[in-house]
Amino acid sequence: MKMSSNNIKKEKIMNSRTMTIDNPVLNTEVIEIPSSKPNVDVAREVTQVINEKGEVNLSLLSPKQVERCNSLNKSLVVTDINSISNYGADLQHTMTRYSNDFLKAVRGSQGGEVGELINNLLTELDYVDVDELKEKLEKEHPIAYTGYEPSGKIHLGHAVTIMKLKQLQDLGFKIKILLADYHAFLNGKGTVEEIAETAEYNKRCFQGLGLADDTEYILGSSFQTGSEYTNDVYQLATLTTLKRAKRSMDQVSRHDDNPKVASVVYPLMQTADMSALEVDVALGGMEQRKIQMLARENLPRIGKEAPVCIHTPLIHGLDGDDKMSSSKGNYIAVDDDEKTIKDKIKKSYCPMGETEGNPILEIADHFVFSQQDTLLIERPEKFGGNLELSKEELYTMYGEENLHPMDLKNAITQYLIDFLKPVRDFMESQE
């Protein structure tokens, strides 16, 4: 049996409410543990149970766990689709529970540097507990939040999380959006005055994207100097190693050969934010995952409730970079005009036949197929005429080089122009 440490999708069904959670697990580093360090037996146990290829040694399961797996095996009826579906779900549940027991046992160990490395690995292996999420949904007024640094244009990368927030609204969540002005300042995104102006612009963009009128927009500076908040940050500082704090910022902060103290204060504040805002669900892009897992681990240690954390995938930049970013200029802003959208898409990275890391296909995935079943490809008859493709058909056809990049780009351009029109109209009405 193999447990992959790469992008795992978990779909869970909860009684009368259904929610699909995209929760990719971060790639974990292979950790070499020197035999001279303390607690090497614990470290050796980790490497024995799960090798560097992600393979699990089933012989180390307890007799009870083996018995349960055998029982699941016998329950599989290959001619019955329901049996197959239930088999997979039950087996995953069993292995998850086993994994959790194992991780808890190791997490409680002490061992200096070795213990720190192990804890980092185990933290990255955490996942969304659906039972926990169900409990949050049963609350009378559950709260979901995400935070944005007011630091530039609101683009499609932000829109992915906004669309998820809208889904949470439909499930009954009250939405709080943190306009993290102090965080932006700590991250070198401008003066306090510049950031305040950007925050107001960001708010209008979010409103234009269709969040409900009762969405609450909160400036970080409005509560982050309070005594209770400050006390939480101080307590978290005593629980968080310098290495762990810096590591949690790997994908969030700008690269700096001489990092400031601000870079380690940032994740402590983000953790304290979740408690101060009474958050039940924290939503963020995958670059936020290490910080949010830090919050899930440390908030209970200072007597605070930890939120369920849901992560959305990152969109590649139009230049093929790993992340769409306003600072890199490789983005489609949600308020870009039609000409700008056309020009940006026309110049974008979209190699013939390449489906991995292709920003245009990712836009189709996250925006087109989240709203409708097919994408219309309009072409002259001499080039094969119009096509109406499902997601699977689009990826297959493009991967086999049976669809020209320009035809795909033209289709995505027209879709985005229509999709973002309400935002442009709203922004114009506010001028």
C-alpha positions as CSV (number, residue, x, y, z in Angstrom):
1,M,0.0,0.0,0.0
2,K,1.3,3.4,-0.9
3,M,0.5,6.8,0.8
4,S,1.3,9.7,-1.5
5,S,2.6,12.9,0.0
6,N,1.6,14.9,-3.0
7,N,-1.7,16.6,-3.9
8,I,-4.4,14.5,-2.3
9,K,-8.1,15.3,-2.8
10,K,-10.5,14.4,-0.2
11,E,-14.2,14.5,-0.8
12,K,-16.5,14.1,2.2
13,I,-20.3,13.9,2.5
14,M,-21.9,15.2,5.6
15,N,-25.5,14.2,6.3
16,S,-27.7,16.8,4.5
17,R,-24.9,19.1,3.6
18,T,-22.2,18.2,1.1
19,M,-18.9,20.0,0.7
20,T,-15.9,19.2,-1.4
21,I,-12.6,20.1,0.2
22,D,-9.5,20.6,-1.9
23,N,-6.8,19.9,0.6
24,P,-3.4,19.2,-1.1
25,V,-0.8,18.0,1.3
26,L,2.5,19.8,1.0
27,N,5.4,18.0,-0.4
28,T,7.5,16.8,2.5
29,E,11.3,16.7,2.6
30,V,13.1,13.4,3.1
31,I,14.7,13.9,6.5
32,E,18.1,12.2,7.2
33,I,18.5,11.8,10.9
34,P,22.0,11.5,12.3
35,S,22.5,8.5,14.6
36,S,24.4,10.5,17.1
37,K,21.4,12.7,17.9
38,P,19.0,12.0,20.9
39,N,15.8,10.1,20.4
40,V,17.2,8.2,17.3
41,D,14.9,5.2,18.1
42,V,11.8,7.3,17.5
43,A,13.3,8.6,14.3
44,R,14.3,5.1,13.1
45,E,10.7,4.0,13.8
46,V,9.4,6.7,11.5
47,T,11.7,5.7,8.6
48,Q,10.7,2.0,9.2
49,V,7.0,2.6,9.0
50,I,7.0,5.0,6.1
51,N,10.0,4.8,3.8
52,E,11.3,7.7,1.6
53,K,9.1,6.5,-1.3
54,G,6.0,6.9,0.9
55,E,5.4,3.1,1.2
56,V,3.9,1.9,4.5
57,N,5.2,-1.3,6.2
58,L,2.0,-3.1,6.9
59,S,3.8,-5.6,9.2
60,L,4.0,-2.9,11.8
61,L,0.2,-2.6,12.1
62,S,-1.4,-3.9,15.2
63,P,-3.3,-7.2,15.0
64,K,-6.6,-5.3,15.5
65,Q,-5.7,-3.0,12.6
66,V,-4.8,-5.9,10.4
67,E,-8.0,-7.7,11.3
68,R,-10.0,-4.5,10.3
69,C,-8.2,-4.3,6.9
70,N,-8.9,-8.0,6.2
71,S,-12.5,-7.4,7.0
72,L,-12.6,-4.5,4.6
73,N,-11.0,-6.7,2.0
74,K,-13.7,-9.4,2.3
75,S,-16.4,-6.7,2.0
76,L,-15.3,-5.7,-1.5
77,V,-17.6,-6.8,-4.3
78,V,-15.9,-5.9,-7.6
79,T,-19.2,-5.9,-9.6
80,D,-20.9,-3.5,-7.2
81,I,-19.9,0.2,-7.7
82,N,-21.3,1.1,-4.2
83,S,-19.2,-1.6,-2.6
84,I,-16.1,-0.3,-4.4
85,S,-16.8,3.3,-3.3
86,N,-17.5,2.3,0.4
87,Y,-14.4,0.1,0.4
88,G,-12.2,2.9,-0.6
89,A,-13.7,5.3,1.9
90,D,-13.6,2.8,4.8
91,L,-10.0,1.8,4.0
92,Q,-8.9,5.4,3.9
93,H,-10.6,6.1,7.2
94,T,-8.9,3.1,8.8
95,M,-5.4,4.1,7.6
96,T,-6.0,7.7,8.5
97,R,-6.9,6.8,12.1
98,Y,-3.9,4.5,12.3
99,S,-1.7,7.3,11.0
100,N,-3.1,9.8,13.5
101,D,-2.4,7.5,16.4
102,F,1.1,7.0,15.2
103,L,1.7,10.7,14.6
104,K,0.3,11.7,18.0
105,A,2.7,9.2,19.7
106,V,5.7,10.6,18.0
107,R,4.7,14.2,18.3
108,G,4.7,13.8,22.1
109,S,8.3,12.8,22.1
110,Q,11.3,15.0,23.0
111,G,14.6,15.0,21.3
112,G,16.1,18.4,20.6
113,E,16.9,19.0,16.9
114,V,15.6,15.6,15.9
115,G,12.3,16.2,17.6
116,E,12.0,19.5,15.9
117,L,12.5,17.9,12.5
118,I,10.0,15.2,13.2
119,N,7.5,17.7,14.5
120,N,7.8,19.8,11.3
121,L,7.2,16.7,9.2
122,L,4.2,15.6,11.2
123,T,2.6,19.0,11.2
124,E,2.7,19.1,7.4
125,L,0.9,15.7,7.3
126,D,-2.1,17.1,9.1
127,Y,-5.4,17.1,7.2
128,V,-8.9,18.5,7.4
129,D,-10.9,16.5,10.0
130,V,-14.3,16.2,8.5
131,D,-16.0,15.3,11.8
132,E,-14.5,18.5,13.2
133,L,-15.8,20.5,10.2
134,K,-19.2,18.9,10.7
135,E,-19.2,20.2,14.3
136,K,-18.5,23.7,13.1
137,L,-21.4,23.5,10.6
138,E,-23.8,22.6,13.4
139,K,-23.1,25.8,15.2
140,E,-25.8,28.5,15.0
141,H,-23.5,31.1,13.5
142,P,-20.3,29.5,12.2
143,I,-17.6,31.9,11.1
144,A,-15.2,31.5,8.1
145,Y,-12.4,33.8,7.5
146,T,-9.5,34.5,5.2
147,G,-6.9,37.3,5.3
148,Y,-5.3,39.3,2.5
149,E,-2.4,41.7,2.6
150,P,-3.5,44.9,1.0
151,S,-0.5,45.1,-1.3
152,G,-1.6,45.4,-4.9
153,K,-4.2,44.3,-7.5
154,I,-6.8,41.7,-6.6
155,H,-6.3,38.9,-9.2
156,L,-7.5,35.5,-10.2
157,G,-5.4,33.9,-7.5
158,H,-7.4,35.8,-4.9
159,A,-10.6,35.0,-6.8
160,V,-10.1,31.3,-6.2
161,T,-10.4,31.8,-2.4
162,I,-13.3,34.3,-2.8
163,M,-15.3,31.6,-4.8
164,K,-14.7,29.1,-2.0
165,L,-15.9,31.7,0.6
166,K,-19.1,32.1,-1.5
167,Q,-19.6,28.3,-1.2
168,L,-19.1,28.6,2.6
169,Q,-21.7,31.4,2.7
170,D,-24.1,29.1,0.9
171,L,-23.5,26.6,3.7
172,G,-24.5,29.1,6.3
173,F,-21.1,30.6,7.3
174,K,-20.7,34.2,8.3
175,I,-17.7,35.5,6.4
176,K,-15.0,37.7,7.9
177,I,-12.2,39.1,5.6
178,L,-9.1,40.4,7.4
179,L,-7.5,43.3,5.5
180,A,-4.2,42.6,7.0
181,D,-2.6,46.1,7.0
182,Y,-0.1,45.4,9.7
183,H,0.9,42.2,8.1
184,A,1.5,44.0,4.8
185,F,3.6,46.5,6.6
186,L,5.7,43.8,8.3
187,N,6.1,42.1,4.9
188,G,7.5,45.3,3.3
189,K,4.5,46.1,1.2
190,G,4.5,49.9,1.6
191,T,3.8,52.7,4.1
192,V,0.9,52.5,6.5
193,E,-0.9,55.2,4.4
194,E,-0.3,53.4,1.1
195,I,-1.5,50.2,2.5
196,A,-4.7,51.8,3.9
197,E,-5.6,53.1,0.4
198,T,-5.0,49.6,-1.1
199,A,-7.2,48.0,1.6
200,E,-10.2,50.1,0.5
201,Y,-9.6,49.1,-3.1
202,N,-9.3,45.5,-2.2
203,K,-12.6,45.6,-0.3
204,R,-14.4,47.0,-3.4
205,C,-13.0,44.2,-5.5
206,F,-14.3,41.5,-3.1
207,Q,-17.7,43.1,-3.1
208,G,-17.7,43.2,-6.9
209,L,-16.8,39.4,-6.9
210,G,-20.2,38.8,-5.3
211,L,-19.7,38.2,-1.6
212,A,-22.9,38.7,0.5
213,D,-23.7,42.1,1.9
214,D,-23.2,40.9,5.4
215,T,-19.6,40.0,4.8
216,E,-17.5,41.7,7.5
217,Y,-14.3,43.5,6.4
218,I,-11.8,44.1,9.3
219,L,-8.6,46.0,9.3
220,G,-5.9,44.2,11.3
221,S,-4.8,47.5,12.9
222,S,-8.3,47.8,14.5
223,F,-7.6,45.1,17.0
224,Q,-4.0,44.0,16.8
225,T,-2.8,46.4,19.4
226,G,-5.2,45.2,22.1
227,S,-3.9,43.8,25.4
228,E,-5.5,40.3,25.0
229,Y,-4.2,40.0,21.4
230,T,-0.7,41.1,22.4
231,N,-0.7,38.6,25.3
232,D,-1.6,35.8,22.9
233,V,1.2,36.8,20.6
234,Y,3.7,36.8,23.5
235,Q,2.5,33.3,24.6
236,L,2.8,32.0,21.1
237,A,6.3,33.4,20.9
238,T,7.3,31.1,23.9
239,L,5.9,28.0,22.1
240,T,7.3,28.6,18.6
241,T,10.9,28.0,17.6
242,L,12.7,30.5,15.4
243,K,13.3,27.8,12.8
244,R,9.6,26.8,12.7
245,A,8.5,30.4,12.4
246,K,10.9,31.2,9.6
247,R,10.0,28.0,7.8
248,S,6.3,28.7,7.9
249,M,7.0,31.9,6.0
250,D,8.8,30.3,3.1
251,Q,6.1,30.9,0.5
252,V,4.6,34.0,2.1
253,S,7.4,36.5,2.6
254,R,9.6,38.1,-0.1
255,H,13.0,36.5,-0.4
256,D,15.5,38.3,1.8
257,D,19.1,37.3,2.3
258,N,19.0,39.2,5.6
259,P,15.5,38.6,7.0
260,K,14.0,41.0,9.6
261,V,12.5,40.0,12.9
262,A,9.2,41.0,11.3
263,S,9.2,37.7,9.3
264,V,8.9,35.6,12.5
265,V,6.4,38.0,14.2
266,Y,4.1,37.6,11.1
267,P,3.0,33.9,11.6
268,L,2.5,34.5,15.4
269,M,0.1,37.4,14.6
270,Q,-1.7,35.4,11.9
271,T,-2.2,32.6,14.5
272,A,-3.5,35.1,17.1
273,D,-5.9,36.6,14.4
274,M,-7.8,33.4,14.2
275,S,-8.6,33.4,17.9
276,A,-9.3,37.2,18.0
277,L,-11.8,36.9,15.1
278,E,-13.4,33.7,16.7
279,V,-12.8,31.8,13.5
280,D,-14.4,28.3,13.0
281,V,-12.9,27.8,9.5
282,A,-9.7,29.4,8.2
283,L,-9.4,29.5,4.4
284,G,-6.2,30.2,2.6
285,G,-4.1,29.4,-0.4
286,M,-1.5,26.6,-0.2
287,E,1.2,29.1,0.6
288,Q,-0.6,29.7,3.9
289,R,-0.7,26.1,5.0
290,K,2.4,26.0,7.2
291,I,1.2,29.0,9.1
292,Q,-2.2,27.6,9.6
293,M,-0.9,24.2,10.7
294,L,1.2,26.1,13.2
295,A,-2.0,27.7,14.4
296,R,-3.8,24.4,14.8
297,E,-1.0,23.1,16.9
298,N,-0.4,26.1,19.1
299,L,-3.8,27.7,19.7
300,P,-5.0,24.9,22.0
301,R,-1.7,25.1,23.9
302,I,-2.7,28.7,25.0
303,G,-6.3,27.7,25.8
304,K,-7.8,28.8,22.4
305,E,-9.9,26.9,20.0
306,A,-8.2,25.9,16.7
307,P,-10.1,26.4,13.5
308,V,-10.6,23.9,10.7
309,C,-8.2,24.9,7.9
310,I,-9.1,24.6,4.2
311,H,-6.6,25.3,1.5
312,T,-7.1,26.3,-2.1
313,P,-4.6,25.6,-4.9
314,L,-2.3,28.3,-6.3
315,I,-2.6,29.3,-9.9
316,H,0.5,29.6,-12.0
317,G,1.4,33.0,-13.2
318,L,0.8,34.0,-16.8
319,D,4.5,33.7,-17.3
320,G,4.6,30.1,-16.1
321,D,5.9,31.1,-12.6
322,D,4.7,28.9,-9.7
323,K,2.4,31.6,-8.4
324,M,0.3,34.4,-9.8
325,S,1.4,37.6,-8.1
326,S,0.7,41.3,-8.3
327,S,4.3,42.0,-7.5
328,K,5.5,40.0,-10.5
329,G,3.0,41.4,-12.9
330,N,2.0,37.9,-14.1
331,Y,-1.7,38.1,-13.3
332,I,-5.2,38.9,-14.5
333,A,-6.7,41.5,-12.2
334,V,-10.4,41.1,-11.5
335,D,-11.0,44.6,-12.6
336,D,-8.9,44.5,-15.8
337,D,-10.7,45.9,-18.9
338,E,-11.4,43.8,-21.9
339,K,-8.4,44.9,-23.9
340,T,-6.0,44.3,-21.0
341,I,-7.4,40.8,-20.6
342,K,-7.0,40.0,-24.3
343,D,-3.5,41.3,-24.3
344,K,-2.4,39.4,-21.2
345,I,-3.9,36.1,-22.3
346,K,-2.5,36.5,-25.8
347,K,1.1,36.8,-24.4
348,S,0.7,34.1,-21.7
349,Y,2.6,30.9,-21.3
350,C,0.6,28.1,-22.9
351,P,2.9,25.6,-24.6
352,M,1.4,23.2,-27.2
353,G,0.4,19.9,-25.6
354,E,1.5,20.8,-22.1
355,T,-1.2,20.3,-19.4
356,E,0.9,20.5,-16.2
357,G,1.7,24.0,-14.9
358,N,-0.3,25.6,-17.7
359,P,-2.0,28.7,-16.3
360,I,-4.6,28.9,-19.1
361,L,-5.8,25.4,-18.4
362,E,-5.7,26.1,-14.7
363,I,-8.0,29.1,-15.3
364,A,-10.3,26.9,-17.2
365,D,-10.3,24.4,-14.3
366,H,-10.9,26.8,-11.5
367,F,-13.2,29.3,-13.1
368,V,-14.9,27.7,-16.1
369,F,-15.6,24.2,-14.9
370,S,-16.5,25.3,-11.4
371,Q,-19.4,27.2,-12.9
372,Q,-20.4,25.1,-15.9
373,D,-19.9,21.6,-17.5
374,T,-18.4,22.6,-20.8
375,L,-16.2,25.3,-22.5
376,L,-17.1,26.6,-25.9
377,I,-14.2,26.8,-28.3
378,E,-15.1,28.9,-31.3
379,R,-13.0,28.2,-34.5
380,P,-13.5,28.9,-38.2
381,E,-14.7,25.9,-40.2
382,K,-11.4,25.6,-42.0
383,F,-9.8,24.9,-38.6
384,G,-12.4,22.3,-37.6
385,G,-15.3,24.5,-36.5
386,N,-16.7,25.1,-33.0
387,L,-16.1,22.6,-30.1
388,E,-17.9,22.3,-26.8
389,L,-15.6,20.4,-24.4
390,S,-15.9,19.0,-21.0
391,K,-12.9,19.3,-18.6
392,E,-11.7,15.8,-19.4
393,E,-12.2,16.3,-23.1
394,L,-10.3,19.6,-23.0
395,Y,-7.3,18.2,-21.1
396,T,-7.2,15.1,-23.4
397,M,-7.5,17.0,-26.6
398,Y,-4.9,19.7,-25.6
399,G,-2.5,17.1,-24.2
400,E,-2.7,15.2,-27.5
401,E,-1.9,18.4,-29.4
402,N,-5.3,18.4,-31.2
403,L,-6.2,21.9,-30.0
404,H,-4.1,24.9,-30.8
405,P,-3.0,27.2,-27.9
406,M,-4.5,30.2,-29.6
407,D,-7.9,28.6,-29.8
408,L,-7.8,27.8,-26.1
409,K,-6.6,31.3,-25.3
410,N,-9.4,32.9,-27.3
411,A,-12.0,30.8,-25.5
412,I,-10.6,31.6,-22.0
413,T,-10.3,35.3,-22.9
414,Q,-14.0,35.5,-23.8
415,Y,-15.0,33.6,-20.7
416,L,-13.0,35.8,-18.4
417,I,-14.3,39.0,-20.0
418,D,-17.9,37.8,-19.3
419,F,-17.1,36.4,-15.9
420,L,-15.4,39.5,-14.6
421,K,-17.9,42.0,-16.1
422,P,-19.9,42.3,-12.8
423,V,-16.6,43.3,-11.1
424,R,-15.8,46.0,-13.7
425,D,-19.3,47.3,-13.5
426,F,-19.3,47.5,-9.7
427,M,-15.9,49.2,-9.6
428,E,-17.1,51.8,-12.2
429,S,-20.2,52.5,-10.1
430,Q,-18.0,53.3,-7.1
431,E,-15.9,55.9,-8.8
